[in-house]
């Protein structure tokens, strides 16, 4: 583990505890802001008069900038401490939310989503790498991080529902304030040294060595599905639910329920991972995809929607926790920052593809509900591929559970 400038990185210490507190304070504040943004942006776009098909494109813009930012982070982490990415992320989030509070024109959505994509890439990748480097166990560190993140994502949609019922632009102002507050603990974080520069690959060495690892490939599948699922959740789900007659506060509560279930999935991830990566991938993917499909295809009955979203959220929680931990544990210490950035790139790419694909289907199909339902069913496809692959390998060597 790389050292921390100005602190003792070995064993528990007051400086390490202080750093963990500041990390989680920034985490919950930034997560709450993201929860507000996830509800307000698609609803504000529709209320501003933009076509429903544009909603998916707007969300996809964020995924594009997020993917590009994550791809470049592997090299940047060899030059700058992870703390710097977290600080920059909070500043960009403040600017992006302020832009959309100022104007609901299409250009404002484009600018806001471009900036927000970079902010998300820098914050999540930087913060996840930061907590892994400061802990002896990647699974434990990421589980704690995801639990706190989940709490913020519980608060955010409810806050968005309350404020959004009064003023949707006001919701963006709240998100800007929360992002600004997250800057304070970010500035107080310990300064880890940048990762050692990666030598140029030769004779089969380098990144290709760990990107071909079965653990990394499974982790990529899990994080990709979690990203595609989140793309539907943050784009068309709020629009579909409001079109079905649910009020904005009710939609906020339903999304909070989904994130609460995701938090539950994170809590049981340790038990699921004991069954092995293949089983964990299958359970998480099937739950996330099929649960979301039921919610968007049958958005009227609120009890059915609630149960379906709870199942979907639990599956996504399993995927995002085990996926990153599996990737981090499948490589050496100096590659952890790079592999977390690559997993984030997989996630943000699917965060781009799912709303963009749904937007294309909206133009061909009679309703956004059917389009989002098809996307959600496609999301669950890897679970069935894994199931058939598992059946085909019965009688072979038993799969080893994750350590």
Secondary structure, 3 states (H helix, E strand, C coil): CCCEECCCCCCCCHHHHHHHHHHHHHHHHHHHHHHHHHHHHHHHHHHCCCCHHHHHHHHHHHHHHHHHHHHHHHHHCCCCCHHHHHHHHHHHHHHHHHHHHHCCCHHHHHHHHHHHHHHHHHHHHHHHHHHHHCCCCHHHHHHHHHHHHHHHHHHHHHHHHHHHCCCHHHHHHHHHHHHHHHHHHHHCCCEECCCCCCCCCCCCCCHHHHHCCHHHHHHHHHHHHHHHHHHHHHHHHHHHHHHCCCCHHHHHHHHHHHHHHHHHHHHCHHHHHCCCHHHHHHHHHHHHHHHHHHHHHCCCCHHHHHHHHHHHHHHHHHHHHHHHHHHHHCCCHHHHHHHHHHHHHHHHHHHHHHHHHHHHHHCCCCCHHHHHHHHHHHHCHHHHHHHHHHHHCCCCCCCCCCC
